[in-house]
Structure formats: C-alpha cells, structure tokens
Amino acid sequence: MKDEHTEFFTIGALAKSADVHVETVRFYQRKGLLAEPERPLGGVRRYVESDAARIRFIKSAQKLGFSLDEVSTLLKLEDGTQCSAASKIAQQKLIEIRSKISELRRIEKALDKLVGACEKGRGQVCCPLISSLQTG
C-alpha cells in the first residue's frame, strides 16, 4: 500500500525519470519485465520510483550484454539473496562475451590484411578485397 507521501508518475514522467521513451516502458510491460498498474476509473495509471529503478536496472543489464530473457531471470533474483544464481548467469555471459571478442579479433585481423592488400594493389583492375569476398 502506498502512503500519502509517495510520489506518483504518469507514464511520460516515468519514462523521462528512467531516461527511456514511453514506448520502451510499454514494451517492457508487454514482455512482463514491468508491471502495468491498474488504471483508476476515469483516471491515469500511476507509477512509483521503484518502477523507474526497475527500468534503470533493465537498461544497465542490457548495457552489459544481457538479453531481455536473461534480464527477466535476473529480476527474479533481485532480492539479493540468490547471489550464486546471479553469479552463474554472469559467468555464462562472460564466457559468451569473451568468445565474441575472440571472433571480433579474428575478423579484425582478416579485414586488416584485406585493407593492406587493397592499399598495395591500387591501380590494379581487380580489387583484392572484392576478389577475396567473392571467393569466400
């Protein structure tokens, strides 16, 4: 139950407070990440600061590379008593991120080599980069 000193937000004010768009709030509601408060008869839905904090949590987790499904799981652990479960999710994400970094380094080396070949082959009829991509 909310006391009389609780500050309430419209969806627009909530979005502004959490630094997202209104459609982001609605999207999170459709995904089940954020509860949609009841609309009083003839009134406007009212949100509270904890709703804004929840949105900021979601955005922070996304910035770390967590998918919305993973964020949903983390939100279920948000009381802080299941640190080992949260740690396991983060460890798996770390493995995925390291794998992506390794793949990006491989791509970087291949592109660097192709760019170098392009620079050496200026004036030739056939571009080494295009030729390499065509042959796979």
DSSP file (Angstrom, degrees, kcal/mol; ACC not computed):
  #  RESIDUE AA STRUCTURE BP1 BP2  ACC     N-H-->O    O-->H-N    N-H-->O    O-->H-N    TCO  KAPPA ALPHA  PHI   PSI    X-CA   Y-CA   Z-CA
    1    1 A M              0   0    0      0, 0.0     2,-0.3     0, 0.0     0, 0.0   0.000 360.0 360.0 360.0 134.9    0.0    0.0    0.0
    2    2 A K        -     0   0    0      1,-0.1     2,-0.1     2,-0.0     0, 0.0  -0.645 360.0-136.9 -87.1 137.6    1.3    3.4   -1.0
    3    3 A D    >   -     0   0    0     -2,-0.3     3,-1.6     1,-0.1    -1,-0.1  -0.390  29.8 -99.6 -88.4 174.0    1.4    6.1    1.6
    4    4 A E  T 3  S+     0   0    0      1,-0.3    -1,-0.1    -2,-0.1    -2,-0.0   0.600 119.5  59.4 -70.8  -9.6    0.3    9.7    1.0
    5    5 A H  T 3  S+     0   0    0      2,-0.1    -1,-0.3     0, 0.0     2,-0.2   0.444  76.4 115.6 -97.5  -1.0    4.0   10.8    0.6
    6    6 A T    <   -     0   0    0     -3,-1.6     2,-0.4     1,-0.1    -4,-0.0  -0.505  65.5-131.2 -70.8 132.0    4.7    8.5   -2.3
    7    7 A E        -     0   0    0     -2,-0.2    42,-0.5     2,-0.0     2,-0.3  -0.720  23.1-154.9 -84.9 131.8    5.5   10.4   -5.5
    8    8 A F        -     0   0    0     -2,-0.4     2,-0.4    40,-0.1    40,-0.2  -0.801   4.9-157.3-108.2 150.0    3.5    9.2   -8.5
    9    9 A F  B     -A   47   0A   0     38,-2.6    38,-2.9    -2,-0.3     2,-0.1  -0.934  14.3-132.9-122.9 145.6    4.4    9.4  -12.1
   10   10 A T     >  -     0   0    0     -2,-0.4     4,-2.7    36,-0.2     5,-0.2  -0.424  45.0 -98.3 -76.4 170.9    2.4    9.3  -15.3
   11   11 A I  H  > S+     0   0    0     34,-0.2     4,-2.5     1,-0.2     5,-0.2   0.879 126.8  51.8 -62.3 -35.7    3.9    7.0  -18.0
   12   12 A G  H  > S+     0   0    0      2,-0.2     4,-2.2     1,-0.2    -1,-0.2   0.924 111.6  45.0 -65.2 -44.7    5.5   10.0  -19.6
   13   13 A A  H  > S+     0   0    0      2,-0.2     4,-2.6     1,-0.2    -2,-0.2   0.871 112.4  52.7 -67.5 -36.4    7.1   11.2  -16.4
   14   14 A L  H  X S+     0   0    0     -4,-2.7     4,-2.2     2,-0.2    -2,-0.2   0.945 109.6  48.7 -61.6 -48.3    8.2    7.7  -15.6
   15   15 A A  H  X>S+     0   0    0     -4,-2.5     5,-2.6     1,-0.2     4,-0.6   0.917 113.0  47.5 -58.9 -44.4    9.9    7.4  -19.0
   16   16 A K  H ><5S+     0   0    0     -4,-2.2     3,-0.8     1,-0.2    -1,-0.2   0.915 110.7  51.6 -63.6 -43.1   11.7   10.7  -18.5
   17   17 A S  H 3<5S+     0   0    0     -4,-2.6    -1,-0.2     1,-0.2    -2,-0.2   0.851 115.6  41.4 -62.2 -35.1   12.8    9.8  -15.0
   18   18 A A  H 3<5S-     0   0    0     -4,-2.2    -1,-0.2    -5,-0.2    -2,-0.2   0.433 112.2-120.6 -93.5  -0.1   14.3    6.5  -16.3
   19   19 A D  T <<5S+     0   0    0     -3,-0.8     2,-0.3    -4,-0.6    -3,-0.2   0.906  74.5 110.3  60.7  46.3   15.7    8.1  -19.4
   20   20 A V  S   <S-     0   0    0     -5,-2.6    -1,-0.2    -6,-0.1     2,-0.2  -0.838  71.7 -94.2-134.7 174.1   13.8    6.0  -21.9
   21   21 A H    >>  -     0   0    0     -2,-0.3     4,-1.5     1,-0.1     3,-0.7  -0.564  33.5-114.5 -87.2 157.1   10.9    6.5  -24.3
   22   22 A V  H 3> S+     0   0    0      1,-0.3     4,-2.2     2,-0.2     5,-0.2   0.881 118.1  58.2 -57.0 -39.5    7.3    5.8  -23.4
   23   23 A E  H 3> S+     0   0    0      1,-0.2     4,-2.4     2,-0.2    -1,-0.3   0.812 100.7  56.7 -64.2 -28.3    7.3    3.0  -26.0
   24   24 A T  H <> S+     0   0    0     -3,-0.7     4,-2.6     2,-0.2    -1,-0.2   0.915 106.1  49.8 -66.3 -42.3   10.1    1.4  -24.1
   25   25 A V  H  X S+     0   0    0     -4,-1.5     4,-1.9     1,-0.2    -2,-0.2   0.940 112.9  46.5 -59.7 -47.5    8.0    1.3  -20.9
   26   26 A R  H  X S+     0   0    0     -4,-2.2     4,-2.5     1,-0.2    -2,-0.2   0.891 110.9  52.8 -63.4 -39.5    5.1   -0.2  -22.8
   27   27 A F  H  X S+     0   0    0     -4,-2.4     4,-2.1     1,-0.2    -1,-0.2   0.932 108.5  49.6 -61.8 -46.5    7.5   -2.8  -24.5
   28   28 A Y  H  <>S+     0   0    0     -4,-2.6     5,-2.5     1,-0.2     6,-1.1   0.860 110.3  51.9 -61.5 -34.8    8.8   -3.8  -21.1
   29   29 A Q  H ><5S+     0   0    0     -4,-1.9     3,-1.2     4,-0.2    -1,-0.2   0.927 108.8  49.1 -66.7 -44.3    5.3   -4.2  -19.8
   30   30 A R  H 3<5S+     0   0    0     -4,-2.5    -2,-0.2     1,-0.3    -1,-0.2   0.856 110.8  51.6 -63.1 -33.7    4.3   -6.4  -22.8
   31   31 A K  T 3<5S-     0   0    0     -4,-2.1    -1,-0.3    -5,-0.2    -2,-0.2   0.540 116.0-116.5 -79.2  -7.0    7.4   -8.5  -22.1
   32   32 A G  T < 5S+     0   0    0     -3,-1.2    -3,-0.2    -4,-0.4    -2,-0.1   0.638  85.2 116.2  81.0  14.4    6.5   -8.9  -18.5
   33   33 A L  S   <S+     0   0    0     -5,-2.5     2,-0.4     1,-0.2    -4,-0.2   0.698  78.1  33.3 -86.0 -20.8    9.5   -7.0  -17.2
   34   34 A L  S    S-     0   0    0     -6,-1.1    -2,-0.3    -9,-0.1    -1,-0.2  -0.997  85.3-122.0-139.5 129.7    7.5   -4.2  -15.7
   35   35 A A        -     0   0    0     -2,-0.4    -6,-0.1    -3,-0.1    -5,-0.1  -0.405  19.8-133.2 -70.3 145.5    4.1   -4.4  -14.1
   36   36 A E        -     0   0    0     -7,-0.1     3,-0.1    -2,-0.1    -1,-0.1  -0.893  24.4-133.0 -99.6 115.0    1.3   -2.3  -15.5
   37   37 A P        -     0   0    0      0, 0.0     8,-0.1     0, 0.0    10,-0.1  -0.259  28.9 -96.0 -66.1 154.6   -0.5   -0.5  -12.7
   38   38 A E        -     0   0    0      1,-0.1     8,-0.5     8,-0.1     6,-0.0  -0.366  33.9-122.7 -67.3 149.3   -4.3   -0.6  -12.7
   39   39 A R        -     0   0    0      6,-0.1     6,-0.1    -3,-0.1     3,-0.1  -0.848  25.5-128.0 -94.7 119.8   -6.0    2.4  -14.2
   40   40 A P    >   -     0   0    0      0, 0.0     3,-3.3     0, 0.0     2,-0.0  -0.332  47.1 -75.7 -62.5 150.6   -8.4    4.0  -11.7
   41   41 A L  T 3  S-     0   0    0      1,-0.3     3,-0.1     3,-0.0     0, 0.0  -0.255 118.5  -7.1 -50.5 116.3  -11.9    4.6  -13.1
   42   42 A G  T 3  S+     0   0    0      1,-0.2    -1,-0.3    -3,-0.1     2,-0.1   0.609 121.5 103.2  71.7  11.6  -11.6    7.5  -15.4
   43   43 A G  S <  S-     0   0    0     -3,-3.3     2,-0.4     3,-0.0    -1,-0.2  -0.401  72.5 -96.1-116.9-168.8   -8.0    8.1  -14.3
   44   44 A V        -     0   0    0     -2,-0.1    -6,-0.0    -3,-0.1    -3,-0.0  -0.873  41.8-101.9-112.3 141.2   -4.4    7.7  -15.4
   45   45 A R        -     0   0    0     -2,-0.4     2,-0.5    -6,-0.1   -34,-0.2  -0.342  38.6-145.7 -59.3 142.6   -2.1    4.8  -14.4
   46   46 A R        -     0   0    0     -8,-0.5     2,-0.2   -36,-0.1   -36,-0.2  -0.960  13.0-166.7-121.3 129.7    0.3    5.9  -11.7
   47   47 A Y  B     -A    9   0A   0    -38,-2.9   -38,-2.6    -2,-0.5     2,-0.2  -0.698   8.0-144.8-108.6 161.2    3.8    4.7  -11.4
   48   48 A V    >>  -     0   0    0     -2,-0.2     3,-1.4   -40,-0.2     4,-1.2  -0.732  34.0 -94.7-122.1 171.9    6.3    5.0   -8.5
   49   49 A E  H 3> S+     0   0    0    -42,-0.5     4,-2.6     1,-0.3     5,-0.2   0.823 120.3  63.0 -56.9 -35.2   10.0    5.5   -8.2
   50   50 A S  H 3> S+     0   0    0      1,-0.2     4,-1.9     2,-0.2    -1,-0.3   0.816  99.7  55.4 -63.7 -27.4   10.6    1.7   -7.8
   51   51 A D  H <> S+     0   0    0     -3,-1.4     4,-2.0     2,-0.2    -1,-0.2   0.915 108.6  46.8 -67.6 -42.3    9.2    1.4  -11.4
   52   52 A A  H  X S+     0   0    0     -4,-1.2     4,-2.4     1,-0.2    -2,-0.2   0.903 111.3  51.8 -64.0 -41.2   11.8    3.8  -12.6
   53   53 A A  H  X S+     0   0    0     -4,-2.6     4,-2.2     1,-0.2    -1,-0.2   0.885 107.8  52.7 -62.9 -38.4   14.5    2.0  -10.7
   54   54 A R  H  X S+     0   0    0     -4,-1.9     4,-2.4     2,-0.2    -1,-0.2   0.909 108.9  49.1 -63.9 -42.5   13.4   -1.3  -12.3
   55   55 A I  H  X S+     0   0    0     -4,-2.0     4,-2.6     2,-0.2    -2,-0.2   0.914 110.2  50.8 -63.6 -42.4   13.7    0.3  -15.8
   56   56 A R  H  X S+     0   0    0     -4,-2.4     4,-2.5     1,-0.2    -1,-0.2   0.887 108.9  52.4 -63.2 -37.6   17.2    1.6  -14.9
   57   57 A F  H  X S+     0   0    0     -4,-2.2     4,-2.4     2,-0.2    -2,-0.2   0.938 110.0  48.5 -59.8 -48.1   18.1   -2.0  -13.8
   58   58 A I  H  X S+     0   0    0     -4,-2.4     4,-2.4     1,-0.2    -2,-0.2   0.931 112.8  47.2 -59.1 -48.0   16.9   -3.4  -17.1
   59   59 A K  H  X S+     0   0    0     -4,-2.6     4,-2.1     1,-0.2    -1,-0.2   0.895 111.6  51.0 -63.4 -40.6   18.8   -0.8  -19.1
   60   60 A S  H  X S+     0   0    0     -4,-2.5     4,-1.0     2,-0.2    -1,-0.2   0.913 110.9  48.3 -62.7 -42.7   22.0   -1.4  -17.1
   61   61 A A  H  <>S+     0   0    0     -4,-2.4     5,-2.2     1,-0.2     3,-0.5   0.899 110.1  51.9 -65.1 -40.4   21.8   -5.1  -17.6
   62   62 A Q  H ><5S+     0   0    0     -4,-2.4     3,-2.0     1,-0.2    -1,-0.2   0.892 103.9  57.3 -63.3 -38.5   21.3   -4.6  -21.3
   63   63 A K  H 3<5S+     0   0    0     -4,-2.1    -1,-0.2     1,-0.3    -2,-0.2   0.783 103.3  54.9 -63.0 -25.7   24.4   -2.4  -21.5
   64   64 A L  T 3<5S-     0   0    0     -4,-1.0    -1,-0.3    -3,-0.5    -2,-0.2   0.405 128.5 -99.8 -86.8   2.1   26.3   -5.3  -20.1
   65   65 A G  T < 5S+     0   0    0     -3,-2.0     2,-0.3     1,-0.3    -3,-0.2   0.497  71.8 147.6  97.4   4.2   25.1   -7.5  -22.9
   66   66 A F      < -     0   0    0     -5,-2.2    -1,-0.3    -6,-0.1    -2,-0.1  -0.551  43.6-130.1 -75.3 136.4   22.3   -9.4  -21.1
   67   67 A S     >  -     0   0    0     -2,-0.3     4,-2.6     1,-0.1     5,-0.2  -0.303  28.0-104.6 -73.7 166.8   19.3  -10.3  -23.3
   68   68 A L  H  > S+     0   0    0      1,-0.2     4,-2.4     2,-0.2     5,-0.1   0.846 123.6  54.7 -64.9 -31.8   15.8   -9.5  -22.1
   69   69 A D  H  > S+     0   0    0      2,-0.2     4,-1.8     1,-0.2    -1,-0.2   0.918 110.5  45.6 -64.8 -42.0   15.2  -13.1  -21.2
   70   70 A E  H  > S+     0   0    0      2,-0.2     4,-2.5     1,-0.2    -2,-0.2   0.890 111.2  52.8 -67.1 -38.6   18.4  -13.0  -19.1
   71   71 A V  H  X S+     0   0    0     -4,-2.6     4,-2.8     2,-0.2    -2,-0.2   0.911 105.7  54.9 -61.3 -42.2   17.3   -9.7  -17.5
   72   72 A S  H  X S+     0   0    0     -4,-2.4     4,-1.3     1,-0.2    -1,-0.2   0.912 109.3  47.0 -57.3 -43.3   13.9  -11.3  -16.7
   73   73 A T  H  X S+     0   0    0     -4,-1.8     4,-0.7     1,-0.2     3,-0.3   0.921 111.7  50.4 -64.4 -44.1   15.8  -14.1  -14.8
   74   74 A L  H >< S+     0   0    0     -4,-2.5     3,-1.1     1,-0.2    -2,-0.2   0.882 105.6  56.8 -62.2 -37.8   18.0  -11.5  -13.0
   75   75 A L  H >< S+     0   0    0     -4,-2.8     3,-1.1     1,-0.3    -1,-0.2   0.836 101.3  56.7 -63.4 -31.4   14.9   -9.6  -12.0
   76   76 A K  H 3< S+     0   0    0     -4,-1.3    -1,-0.3    -3,-0.3     3,-0.2   0.712 110.6  45.3 -70.6 -18.8   13.5  -12.7  -10.3
   77   77 A L  T X<>S+     0   0    0     -3,-1.1     3,-2.1    -4,-0.7     5,-0.5   0.313  79.2 112.9-101.8   6.7   16.7  -12.8   -8.3
   78   78 A E  T < 5 +     0   0    0     -3,-1.1    -1,-0.2     1,-0.3    -2,-0.1   0.575  54.1  80.5 -65.7  -9.8   16.7   -9.1   -7.4
   79   79 A D  T 3 5S-     0   0    0     -3,-0.2    -1,-0.3    -4,-0.1    -2,-0.1   0.665  99.4-129.2 -70.8 -10.7   16.1   -9.5   -3.7
   80   80 A G  T < 5S+     0   0    0     -3,-2.1     3,-0.4     2,-0.1    -2,-0.1   0.447  81.5 106.5  85.0  -0.3   19.9  -10.2   -3.5
   81   81 A T  T   5S+     0   0    0      1,-0.2     3,-0.2    -4,-0.2     2,-0.1   0.568  72.8  58.6 -88.8  -7.9   19.6  -13.5   -1.6
   82   82 A Q    >>< +     0   0    0     -5,-0.5     4,-1.9     1,-0.2     3,-0.5  -0.375  59.2 146.8-117.4  53.1   20.5  -15.7   -4.5
   83   83 A C  H 3>  +     0   0    0     -3,-0.4     4,-2.8     1,-0.2     5,-0.2   0.838  69.3  57.7 -59.5 -36.6   23.9  -14.3   -5.4
   84   84 A S  H 3> S+     0   0    0      2,-0.2     4,-2.0     1,-0.2    -1,-0.2   0.884 106.9  48.5 -66.0 -36.6   25.2  -17.6   -6.6
   85   85 A A  H <> S+     0   0    0     -3,-0.5     4,-1.8     2,-0.2    -1,-0.2   0.917 113.5  46.7 -67.0 -43.1   22.4  -17.9   -9.2
   86   86 A A  H  X S+     0   0    0     -4,-1.9     4,-2.3     1,-0.2    -2,-0.2   0.896 111.3  52.6 -64.3 -40.3   23.1  -14.4  -10.4
   87   87 A S  H  X S+     0   0    0     -4,-2.8     4,-2.7     1,-0.2    -1,-0.2   0.886 106.0  53.6 -63.4 -39.5   26.8  -15.1  -10.5
   88   88 A K  H  X S+     0   0    0     -4,-2.0     4,-2.0     2,-0.2    -1,-0.2   0.906 109.4  48.1 -62.5 -42.3   26.3  -18.2  -12.6
   89   89 A I  H  X S+     0   0    0     -4,-1.8     4,-2.0     1,-0.2    -2,-0.2   0.919 113.1  48.0 -63.4 -44.1   24.3  -16.2  -15.1
   90   90 A A  H  X S+     0   0    0     -4,-2.3     4,-2.4     1,-0.2    -2,-0.2   0.877 108.8  53.7 -66.2 -37.7   27.0  -13.5  -15.2
   91   91 A Q  H  X S+     0   0    0     -4,-2.7     4,-2.0     2,-0.2    -1,-0.2   0.909 109.1  48.9 -63.1 -41.6   29.7  -16.2  -15.6
   92   92 A Q  H  X S+     0   0    0     -4,-2.0     4,-2.1     1,-0.2    -2,-0.2   0.901 111.0  50.2 -64.2 -40.5   27.9  -17.6  -18.7
   93   93 A K  H  X S+     0   0    0     -4,-2.0     4,-2.7     1,-0.2    -2,-0.2   0.896 108.1  53.5 -64.1 -40.1   27.6  -14.1  -20.1
   94   94 A L  H  X S+     0   0    0     -4,-2.4     4,-2.6     2,-0.2    -2,-0.2   0.900 107.4  50.7 -61.6 -41.9   31.3  -13.5  -19.6
   95   95 A I  H  X S+     0   0    0     -4,-2.0     4,-2.0     2,-0.2    -1,-0.2   0.927 112.0  47.8 -60.3 -45.4   32.1  -16.7  -21.5
   96   96 A E  H  X S+     0   0    0     -4,-2.1     4,-2.3     2,-0.2    -2,-0.2   0.913 112.0  49.2 -62.5 -43.7   29.9  -15.5  -24.4
   97   97 A I  H  X S+     0   0    0     -4,-2.7     4,-2.6     1,-0.2    -2,-0.2   0.915 110.2  50.4 -64.3 -43.5   31.4  -12.0  -24.4
   98   98 A R  H  X S+     0   0    0     -4,-2.6     4,-2.2     1,-0.2    -1,-0.2   0.883 110.0  51.1 -62.9 -37.3   35.0  -13.5  -24.4
   99   99 A S  H  X S+     0   0    0     -4,-2.0     4,-2.3     2,-0.2    -1,-0.2   0.913 110.5  48.6 -64.6 -42.8   34.0  -15.7  -27.3
  100  100 A K  H  X S+     0   0    0     -4,-2.3     4,-2.8     2,-0.2    -2,-0.2   0.897 110.1  51.9 -64.2 -40.0   32.6  -12.7  -29.2
  101  101 A I  H  X S+     0   0    0     -4,-2.6     4,-2.4     2,-0.2    -2,-0.2   0.924 109.5  49.7 -61.9 -44.0   35.8  -10.7  -28.5
  102  102 A S  H  X S+     0   0    0     -4,-2.2     4,-1.9     1,-0.2    -2,-0.2   0.920 112.3  47.2 -60.8 -44.7   37.9  -13.6  -29.9
  103  103 A E  H  X S+     0   0    0     -4,-2.3     4,-2.3     1,-0.2    -2,-0.2   0.900 111.0  51.6 -64.5 -41.2   35.7  -13.7  -33.0
  104  104 A L  H  X S+     0   0    0     -4,-2.8     4,-2.7     2,-0.2    -2,-0.2   0.873 108.0  52.3 -64.2 -36.6   35.9  -10.0  -33.5
  105  105 A R  H  X S+     0   0    0     -4,-2.4     4,-2.3     2,-0.2    -1,-0.2   0.899 109.1  50.2 -64.8 -39.5   39.7  -10.1  -33.2
  106  106 A R  H  X S+     0   0    0     -4,-1.9     4,-2.1     2,-0.2    -2,-0.2   0.925 112.5  46.6 -62.8 -44.8   39.8  -12.8  -35.9
  107  107 A I  H  X S+     0   0    0     -4,-2.3     4,-2.8     1,-0.2     5,-0.2   0.903 110.0  54.3 -63.5 -42.0   37.6  -10.6  -38.1
  108  108 A E  H  X S+     0   0    0     -4,-2.7     4,-2.7     1,-0.2    -2,-0.2   0.923 109.0  47.8 -59.0 -45.5   39.8   -7.5  -37.4
  109  109 A K  H  X S+     0   0    0     -4,-2.3     4,-2.3     2,-0.2    -1,-0.2   0.913 112.5  48.8 -63.0 -42.9   42.9   -9.4  -38.5
  110  110 A A  H  X S+     0   0    0     -4,-2.1     4,-2.1     1,-0.2    -2,-0.2   0.926 114.4  45.1 -64.2 -44.1   41.3  -10.6  -41.7
  111  111 A L  H  X S+     0   0    0     -4,-2.8     4,-3.0     2,-0.2     5,-0.2   0.893 110.9  53.6 -66.9 -39.0   40.0   -7.1  -42.5
  112  112 A D  H  X S+     0   0    0     -4,-2.7     4,-2.3    -5,-0.2    -1,-0.2   0.915 109.8  48.3 -60.2 -43.0   43.3   -5.5  -41.7
  113  113 A K  H  X S+     0   0    0     -4,-2.3     4,-2.1     2,-0.2    -1,-0.2   0.913 113.2  47.4 -63.7 -43.1   45.0   -7.9  -44.1
  114  114 A L  H  X S+     0   0    0     -4,-2.1     4,-2.2     2,-0.2    -2,-0.2   0.897 111.0  50.4 -67.7 -40.2   42.5   -7.2  -46.8
  115  115 A V  H  X S+     0   0    0     -4,-3.0     4,-2.2     1,-0.2    -1,-0.2   0.913 110.7  50.6 -63.0 -41.5   42.7   -3.4  -46.4
  116  116 A G  H  X S+     0   0    0     -4,-2.3     4,-2.0    -5,-0.2    -2,-0.2   0.896 109.2  50.6 -61.1 -40.9   46.5   -3.7  -46.6
  117  117 A A  H  X S+     0   0    0     -4,-2.1     4,-1.8     1,-0.2    -1,-0.2   0.876 108.8  52.5 -65.4 -36.9   46.2   -5.8  -49.8
  118  118 A C  H  < S+     0   0    0     -4,-2.2    -2,-0.2     1,-0.2    -1,-0.2   0.917 109.0  49.1 -63.6 -42.6   43.9   -3.1  -51.2
  119  119 A E  H >< S+     0   0    0     -4,-2.2     3,-0.8     1,-0.2    -2,-0.2   0.873 113.8  46.0 -66.6 -36.2   46.4   -0.4  -50.5
  120  120 A K  H 3< S+     0   0    0     -4,-2.0    -1,-0.2     1,-0.2    -2,-0.2   0.799 112.7  51.6 -73.6 -28.8   49.2   -2.4  -52.1
  121  121 A G  T >< S+     0   0    0     -4,-1.8     3,-2.1    -5,-0.2    -1,-0.2   0.196  74.9 144.6 -97.9  17.9   47.1   -3.2  -55.1
  122  122 A R  T <   +     0   0    0     -3,-0.8     3,-0.1     1,-0.3    -3,-0.1  -0.262  68.1  26.2 -58.1 139.6   46.0    0.3  -56.0
  123  123 A G  T 3  S+     0   0    0      1,-0.4    -1,-0.3     2,-0.1     2,-0.1   0.276  92.2 124.1  90.7 -11.6   45.7    0.8  -59.7
  124  124 A Q    <   -     0   0    0     -3,-2.1    -1,-0.4     1,-0.1    -3,-0.0  -0.469  67.8-126.8 -78.0 156.1   45.1   -2.9  -60.4
  125  125 A V  S    S+     0   0    0     -2,-0.1     2,-0.5     1,-0.1    -1,-0.1   0.886  95.3  56.3 -69.1 -39.1   41.9   -3.8  -62.3
  126  126 A C  S    S-     0   0    0     -5,-0.1    -1,-0.1     4,-0.0    -2,-0.1  -0.848  81.3-137.3-103.2 123.2   40.8   -6.4  -59.7
  127  127 A C     >  -     0   0    0     -2,-0.5     4,-2.6     1,-0.1     5,-0.2  -0.644   8.8-144.0 -76.4 125.5   40.4   -5.2  -56.1
  128  128 A P  H  > S+     0   0    0      0, 0.0     4,-2.4     0, 0.0     5,-0.2   0.855  98.6  52.4 -58.6 -36.8   41.8   -7.8  -53.6
  129  129 A L  H  > S+     0   0    0      2,-0.2     4,-2.2   -15,-0.2     5,-0.2   0.959 113.2  41.9 -65.2 -51.1   39.1   -7.1  -51.0
  130  130 A I  H  > S+     0   0    0      1,-0.2     4,-2.1     2,-0.2    -1,-0.2   0.914 115.3  51.3 -63.0 -42.9   36.2   -7.7  -53.5
  131  131 A S  H  X S+     0   0    0     -4,-2.6     4,-1.6     1,-0.2    -1,-0.2   0.904 110.1  49.4 -60.1 -43.1   38.0  -10.6  -55.0
  132  132 A S  H  X S+     0   0    0     -4,-2.4     4,-0.9    -5,-0.2    -1,-0.2   0.896 111.4  48.5 -64.6 -41.0   38.5  -12.2  -51.6
  133  133 A L  H  < S+     0   0    0     -4,-2.2    -1,-0.2     1,-0.2    -2,-0.2   0.849 109.3  53.4 -69.3 -33.2   34.9  -11.7  -50.7
  134  134 A Q  H  < S+     0   0    0     -4,-2.1    -1,-0.2     1,-0.2    -2,-0.2   0.836 111.9  44.2 -69.9 -33.1   33.7  -13.2  -54.0
  135  135 A T  H  <        0   0    0     -4,-1.6    -1,-0.2    -5,-0.2    -2,-0.2   0.576 360.0 360.0 -89.5 -10.2   35.8  -16.4  -53.5
  136  136 A G     <        0   0    0     -4,-0.9    -3,-0.2    -5,-0.1    -4,-0.1   0.469 360.0 360.0  81.4 360.0   34.8  -16.7  -49.9
